[in-house]
């Protein structure tokens, strides 16, 4: 378990020199908390024994006076002539990627909550007009659950004399035209027609957002 090589990035971040790193045992170089948390020595021994890399995993570490960091690590065997002679430990600081991912999920949950609680009908479709989402206002007004309408074409819930216009407007948005407005009747579960003023807006992921 002695270190035989390190890259410049490791030396810079650990503030060590080659002289006091190469040849030293791993547990003397890395913080003890890392060994306790992920059983690093055991994983390295397993790589030597099985000659197989570990699955990538994440671990958290906070040095005194430094905010918590998140690292992704993996261990690879480096075979020699007859057996594994050394193992390579690759570590990547993924703190920022994780933080951004969590922030994106938080924003998505917030937006989903706004859409769901809106008093207006809000639904989304793919570029062909198949329904993806159907908020509470749409469910209440139409009598259809989201499960019932999902992947059905939006025009199916419009009156027969308006379906051609609906298809044409969806097609125009597909070609890149900006938001448009239309007056179409929504057919409810019980066959009633409800006049609705719709605003169709293209989304960045090429689906359509209708409210």
ZIKAMO-V114691 format. One record per residue. N is the residue number from 1. PSI is psi as a letter, one per 40 degrees, with the letter a starting at -180 (NA if undefined). D_LAST is the distance of its C-alpha to the last C-alpha in Angstrom with 1 decimal. Layout:
n=N psi=PSI d_last=D_LAST
n=N psi=PSI d_last=D_LAST
//
This chain:
n=1 psi=f d_last=62.4
n=2 psi=i d_last=63.6
n=3 psi=h d_last=61.4
n=4 psi=e d_last=62.5
n=5 psi=i d_last=60.0
n=6 psi=i d_last=57.0
n=7 psi=i d_last=54.9
n=8 psi=d d_last=54.8
n=9 psi=d d_last=51.4
n=10 psi=d d_last=52.8
n=11 psi=d d_last=55.8
n=12 psi=d d_last=53.8
n=13 psi=d d_last=51.4
n=14 psi=e d_last=54.2
n=15 psi=f d_last=56.6
n=16 psi=i d_last=59.3
n=17 psi=i d_last=61.8
n=18 psi=d d_last=62.9
n=19 psi=d d_last=66.2
n=20 psi=f d_last=64.9
n=21 psi=d d_last=62.3
n=22 psi=h d_last=63.8
n=23 psi=e d_last=66.1
n=24 psi=i d_last=64.8
n=25 psi=i d_last=63.4
n=26 psi=d d_last=59.6
n=27 psi=e d_last=59.7
n=28 psi=e d_last=61.6
n=29 psi=d d_last=59.0
n=30 psi=i d_last=55.6
n=31 psi=h d_last=54.7
n=32 psi=d d_last=56.0
n=33 psi=d d_last=52.6
n=34 psi=d d_last=51.2
n=35 psi=d d_last=53.9
n=36 psi=d d_last=53.4
n=37 psi=d d_last=49.6
n=38 psi=e d_last=49.3
n=39 psi=f d_last=52.9
n=40 psi=d d_last=53.2
n=41 psi=d d_last=56.9
n=42 psi=d d_last=56.4
n=43 psi=d d_last=53.6
n=44 psi=d d_last=55.8
n=45 psi=d d_last=58.7
n=46 psi=d d_last=56.6
n=47 psi=d d_last=55.7
n=48 psi=d d_last=59.4
n=49 psi=d d_last=60.3
n=50 psi=e d_last=57.7
n=51 psi=f d_last=57.2
n=52 psi=i d_last=53.4
n=53 psi=i d_last=50.7
n=54 psi=i d_last=48.7
n=55 psi=i d_last=45.0
n=56 psi=h d_last=43.0
n=57 psi=i d_last=42.4
n=58 psi=i d_last=41.2
n=59 psi=i d_last=43.3
n=60 psi=i d_last=43.1
n=61 psi=h d_last=45.9
n=62 psi=h d_last=46.5
n=63 psi=i d_last=49.8
n=64 psi=h d_last=51.4
n=65 psi=e d_last=49.7
n=66 psi=h d_last=46.8
n=67 psi=i d_last=43.2
n=68 psi=h d_last=42.3
n=69 psi=i d_last=41.8
n=70 psi=h d_last=40.4
n=71 psi=i d_last=42.3
n=72 psi=h d_last=41.9
n=73 psi=i d_last=45.2
n=74 psi=i d_last=47.0
n=75 psi=h d_last=50.6
n=76 psi=h d_last=52.2
n=77 psi=i d_last=55.7
n=78 psi=g d_last=58.0
n=79 psi=i d_last=60.6
n=80 psi=a d_last=64.2
n=81 psi=d d_last=66.9
n=82 psi=d d_last=67.1
n=83 psi=i d_last=64.6
n=84 psi=h d_last=61.8
n=85 psi=d d_last=63.5
n=86 psi=i d_last=60.6
n=87 psi=i d_last=56.9
n=88 psi=h d_last=54.2
n=89 psi=h d_last=51.8
n=90 psi=h d_last=48.6
n=91 psi=h d_last=46.5
n=92 psi=h d_last=43.3
n=93 psi=h d_last=41.7
n=94 psi=f d_last=38.0
n=95 psi=d d_last=37.3
n=96 psi=d d_last=34.9
n=97 psi=d d_last=33.0
n=98 psi=d d_last=32.7
n=99 psi=d d_last=31.6
n=100 psi=d d_last=28.9
n=101 psi=d d_last=27.7
n=102 psi=d d_last=27.7
n=103 psi=d d_last=25.8
n=104 psi=d d_last=23.1
n=105 psi=d d_last=22.8
n=106 psi=d d_last=22.7
n=107 psi=d d_last=19.8
n=108 psi=d d_last=17.9
n=109 psi=d d_last=18.7
n=110 psi=d d_last=17.8
n=111 psi=d d_last=14.3
n=112 psi=d d_last=13.9
n=113 psi=d d_last=15.3
n=114 psi=d d_last=12.9
n=115 psi=d d_last=9.8
n=116 psi=d d_last=11.9
n=117 psi=e d_last=13.1
n=118 psi=i d_last=10.1
n=119 psi=e d_last=10.5
n=120 psi=i d_last=6.9
n=121 psi=h d_last=5.5
n=122 psi=h d_last=4.4
n=123 psi=i d_last=6.2
n=124 psi=i d_last=8.3
n=125 psi=i d_last=11.0
n=126 psi=a d_last=14.3
n=127 psi=d d_last=15.4
n=128 psi=e d_last=16.7
n=129 psi=e d_last=13.6
n=130 psi=h d_last=14.8
n=131 psi=h d_last=12.5
n=132 psi=d d_last=13.2
n=133 psi=i d_last=11.3
n=134 psi=h d_last=10.1
n=135 psi=i d_last=10.0
n=136 psi=d d_last=12.4
n=137 psi=d d_last=10.4
n=138 psi=d d_last=9.6
n=139 psi=d d_last=13.2
n=140 psi=d d_last=14.6
n=141 psi=d d_last=13.2
n=142 psi=d d_last=14.0
n=143 psi=e d_last=17.1
n=144 psi=h d_last=16.5
n=145 psi=i d_last=16.9
n=146 psi=d d_last=15.2
n=147 psi=d d_last=18.7
n=148 psi=d d_last=18.8
n=149 psi=e d_last=15.7
n=150 psi=h d_last=16.2
n=151 psi=e d_last=17.4
n=152 psi=i d_last=17.0
n=153 psi=i d_last=15.5
n=154 psi=d d_last=12.2
n=155 psi=e d_last=14.4
n=156 psi=e d_last=16.6
n=157 psi=e d_last=14.4
n=158 psi=i d_last=14.5
n=159 psi=i d_last=17.8
n=160 psi=d d_last=20.6
n=161 psi=e d_last=21.0
n=162 psi=e d_last=17.4
n=163 psi=d d_last=17.4
n=164 psi=d d_last=19.4
n=165 psi=d d_last=17.1
n=166 psi=d d_last=14.1
n=167 psi=d d_last=16.5
n=168 psi=d d_last=17.7
n=169 psi=d d_last=14.5
n=170 psi=d d_last=13.7
n=171 psi=d d_last=17.3
n=172 psi=d d_last=17.2
n=173 psi=d d_last=14.6
n=174 psi=d d_last=16.9
n=175 psi=e d_last=19.8
n=176 psi=e d_last=18.4
n=177 psi=i d_last=16.8
n=178 psi=a d_last=14.5
n=179 psi=i d_last=11.0
n=180 psi=i d_last=10.9
n=181 psi=i d_last=9.7
n=182 psi=i d_last=10.6
n=183 psi=h d_last=11.6
n=184 psi=i d_last=11.9
n=185 psi=h d_last=13.4
n=186 psi=h d_last=12.4
n=187 psi=h d_last=15.7
n=188 psi=i d_last=16.6
n=189 psi=d d_last=19.3
n=190 psi=e d_last=21.9
n=191 psi=e d_last=21.2
n=192 psi=i d_last=19.7
n=193 psi=h d_last=17.2
n=194 psi=h d_last=14.5
n=195 psi=h d_last=13.2
n=196 psi=h d_last=9.5
n=197 psi=h d_last=8.3
n=198 psi=i d_last=5.7
n=199 psi=h d_last=5.4
n=200 psi=h d_last=6.8
n=201 psi=h d_last=8.5
n=202 psi=i d_last=11.5
n=203 psi=i d_last=12.5
n=204 psi=d d_last=16.2
n=205 psi=e d_last=17.1
n=206 psi=e d_last=16.3
n=207 psi=i d_last=13.5
n=208 psi=i d_last=10.0
n=209 psi=h d_last=6.8
n=210 psi=h d_last=3.8
n=211 psi=NA d_last=0.0
//
